[in-house]
């Protein structure tokens, strides 16, 4: 039979059976809910300002609170959602302090000179103290300006615009923030994806061996048909989840305005998907070979242990790359195939990788995959029909053709 | 015709096959017999390329067997292999398709076999929810779905109830009648004797007896003797020479003797010294042949 047709049949079965399994459907829904939560919940908590009531005793306090209120509204992107400060007048300190103890007011200003707060936690934990102190200062400057022309000039000078920030490489500051988010999100996604889909590969192969289907399959299919079909099938299912996640994530971010995005970094997202495919193949091939070495599900994790550690090391490499995208660790990580799927897309997202570096990294990874297909494919073929105790890697490799 | 020619296979110090040679002809059923560990499963797996022999080869219609040839073979391994969560019908369609069938043909064949095996109403049940006997039926169907020219079944009758045995036997008989070559291994010698045209008996990796069951029996240098009588049976039998083996089953003495032994003397002696209730002198049973061959 045509090899491609055989691979296609195996892949199709994998997609059909696994794709409609509860585990797959639930995990897809669960990740989407999680994603929605990550993007939407902070937005909801953040949404709408808080109104702080400030107790005022004597002269001068009301003006400070009004100044604070005006400053807060002026500073907010959306005036509707700004924190607000309102005045509540008291006739004497005792009444005001009673109200403070009852949490009816956040703080008390006495005669425009003294700020009284509640117990440390309530008062110190909020921005209220800082805001009121600033407002008091502003108020004094405004009073001074009103009575003195020279002072007005000084204030004018002091309140000039801050420096405009621009970086080489084109990305402005906000773009940079989005790219940082994409890099970090992509890193986590890559790690979770490699371990999750690697585990599917591992258990899928071991399962066929455990329930001996593989003997019937191998009576007509070559080992590489099965391994290739499985990679393709599980890869397609994984890719579907990842793309769904990325697209939904991008849509949610744009719709909710969780980030002030000048533009969605499409190149980064595409590179992320491309690297997901490479990273998946790289790891899943070995997971598949590992799965062929054991006859029982319980043994599968132990064979895959070293591989999981390698994935973890790659993951830590990428944190170094995130902090210092042109540092030695990042550069080395770009060319080590097992960390490249993490490091390269991060460096691209941050905008700190040159086209030739990226190309070299991709080529090295692809060559490694090609080599692994041969090596791991042979281990797989050798391991599949050996039942009982766990087969050693070398032993399986030697026993195949 | 399937030819298994001079197969040798060794696993470390263990010799699994040691010059195993036999053939399975189209339209005939061959019982592949041998004690546990004699090499039956290894030989069968060699046919499907699951074991690579150190020496020797497997031929189909005169040509060495390759992946394309195997598409026309059906295999039921000793350890049953089905996807536990896959529906019975889907499973059969998949097995049909990996044997090169189109989706349409595979679907029709799957329906047909589920029907024949009385599983039509379990069509969409995951196989893990089926009873042991029904799983066995599905397993048989996976070996049949692509209408193979050769069927190789490793212990197809083990674990079946008498009804299941009858169904399985009937299907295999039909396959042989339809011109397929059928070979199966079994320890149920009575069943094999009843069902098979030919047998091959393997011991220590080598075929020790092979051929047409009836001819083997007639040509065997041994005879089967049964005697039950009131009287000094032990004394009567002591006069026999050329005794290969003897046992007593429910008071009936069953003795295997050389074909050259003159048993008339025994019958005369028995009638003289007591009352003979049961006397049989016949060609050996398959069980006799088997014991003799692997002794």
Interface residues (C-beta under 8 A of the other chain):
Chain A: X1 X6 X9 X10 X13 X16 X17 X21 X208 X211 X212 X213 X214 X215 X216 X217 X218 X219 X220 X221 X222 X385 X401
Chain B: X45 X48 X49 X50 X51 X52 X67 X68 X70 X71 X73 X75 X77 X79 X80 X81 X82 X83 X84 X85 X86 X90 X94 X95 X97 X98 X99 X100 X142
